[in-house]
Amino acid sequence: MNLVLVSHSRALVEGLRDMVTQVAGPEVAVAIAGGTADGRLGTSVPAITAAIQTVLGADGVLVLLDLGSAAMSLEIALEDLSADERARVRVSEAPLVEGAVTAAVQASTGASLDEVEAAAAGAIGMTKLLQVS
């Protein structure tokens, strides 16, 4: 079970990949697609397709993304995949950083795609600060 991280910023997903691989270890492959081919902010359909195909195994892949137009690019990239490939791809609504970390930890335990997707979704309501009365 592997991950794909999609962002408008190459630097952001490179750093997040470093963080995630340190947390998850070598059991979880993490591919990234960030920025445009010429180094600007944006997303690239071919880069997203390639990232998915790079780490898509029999167990599937979970894709996490940042902002709105990344979702549009991802939708187009999914159309470039075969029906069999698309069936093994899940897209998470989780926040990119928190979702990627929690998904990676879960995936490193050998969890199923359903379990990894659920772990990422759990990050949606994650509290970051201790509430002091």
N, C-alpha and C positions, 0 to 999 in steps of 0.2 A: 504494500500500500504506500503510494508515493504522493508528493504534493507538487503543485505548480502555483507560483506566486506571480500575479500580474499587477503591474503598477504603471503609472505615468512616468515614474522616475526610475532609471536604471540603478542609480546609487542607492535608492531606498530598498529595492528588492535584493540587491547584492548584499547589503548589510543585514537585511532580514534573513536571507539564506544562511549567512554566517551564523547568526544567532540560533536559527532553527536547527542547523546541522550540529551545533555544539550541544544543544539540548537533546536531540533525538539520536545522535550517533549515526553510524554508517548504515544502519538498517533501513533508513528512510532516504530515498533519493528526492532531491528538491531541485526542480528546474525553474528558471525564471524567464520572464518576458517583461522588460521595462524600457520605456523611452522609445524614441524613434531611431531609425538607422543612422541618422546624422547627429545623434546625441541630444536632441531636444526633448522636452517633455511631451509625452503622448504615448499612444499604444500602437502596436504593429500586429496586424492580423497574421502575417506569415510567422512572426516571432512567437506568437501565442500558439499557433498550430504546431510549430516545431518543438516548443517546450513540452506540450502535451505528449506528442509522439515520442519524445526522448525518454520520458519516464513512465509511460503508460504500459503497465504490465497486466497480467491476468487478473490481479486483485483490484485493479482500477486505480484511479487517481482523483484526488480532491483538488479543485481549483479555488483559490482565494484571490480576491481582487480589491482594488481600492475604489476609485470613483466612477461615476456614471458612464462615461464613454468607454471605459474599460469593459463594461458589460456588453456594450454594443459590438465592440471589436471581438470579444469572446464569442458572442452569438454567431458572428460571421465565421470565425475560426472553427467553431464546432461543425458548421456546414461543410467544411473542407475534409472532415473525418469520415471514415466509412461508418455505416450503421453499427457494426460490431464495436468499433472504437468508441463511438458516441455513447453506447450503452454502458461503457465502463468509466465514464467521466461524470463526476458530480461537481456542482458549483455551489459554493457556500455563501450564505448571506452574512457570515460572521465578519467582524472587524478584522482587517488584514493582519495586524500584528498579533493581537491576542488569539485570534482564530488559528493562525499559523502555528503558534507555539503550542497551544493545547492540542491541536490536531496532530502535530509531530510527536508529542509525548505519547499520545494514544497509539499512533501508528507504530511507534518504536516497540510497543508491547506485542506486536503481531495482530492487533485488532483488525476487524473487518472494515470495509469501506463504510458500511452503515454506522459502525461504532465511532470511526474517525470523524465522519460527518456530524454525528451527534455531539462529539466533544467540541468541535469547532463552533457549532451552534450554541453551545453552553456559554461561550465567551460573549455572546450578545448582551447578556445582562450582568457581566462581570463587574464587581465593585473594585475599584482601584485604590480607594482611600479608606482607611479605617475610620468609621463614624464615631466621633467622640461626642458625648452628651455634655 
